Amino acid sequence: MATNTVNNTQYLFDKVIGGLQAELKNRLPWLDESHGRAERLIKMVDGKRYYTPNIYLGNDQYDVILPDDRRGCYSFFVLSEPQEVMSLVQTEVRVKSPFSLIVWVDMRRVEKKMQLSDMRNTEYVKEQVLSVLNTSCTKKGSISVHRIFERAENVFEGFTLDEVQNQYLMSPFAGFRFQGEMIVTNDCNL
């Protein structure tokens, strides 16, 4: 199990994600693992394709980050397509991409760390995450959040969850997908 994976060679969107990843971990005391950008990998089982979010650990090793009861509270980013080149002027490039921040929460941990009286206060978690996203200064870029999803099929859209894994979004667990746009500005002086 990986904890707080950080991409040490950050370019383009990874610069913005790295800053947000650090802010989430530093400002949300209940967040056990803050991950950067996940990759969608395909696994074949009995002739059927399964799509899973994975964090690259290095040395050709990946960690699957689907809901389970041992992982605690965690977050990771997903970039969607297409990525749009907004401008390419002499020494600067601006690129825009749809993005999602997926947050999976064991509400018992949130209640304990934050001393809440209502264990199922998912609105509290959403408010906390939005506060971080709305006030974070990112390196060389910006984000805007447009939508929040809470149903399992929407939170883990693009990934394969079976019925057992969907049960992890019932009390005491919760999941959220914060969806929006990320814009990155990069100097092209190499």
Sequence and secondary structure as in RCSB ss.txt:
>XXXX:A:sequence
MATNTVNNTQYLFDKVIGGLQAELKNRLPWLDESHGRAERLIKMVDGKRYYTPNIYLGNDQYDVILPDDRRGCYS
FFVLSEPQEVMSLVQTEVRVKSPFSLIVWVDMRRVEKKMQLSDMRNTEYVKEQVLSVLNTSCTKKGSISVHRIFE
RAENVFEGFTLDEVQNQYLMSPFAGFRFQGEMIVTNDCNL
>XXXX:A:secstr
   S   SS  THHHHHHHHHHHHHHH TT  EEEEE EEEEEEETTEEEEEEEEEEETTEEEE    SSS SEE
EEEE S  EEEEEETTEEEEEEEEEEEEEEEHHHHHHHHT S TT HHHHHHHHHHHHHH   TTEEEEEEEEE 
SHHHHTTTS   HHHHGGGSTTEEEEEEEEEEEEEEE   
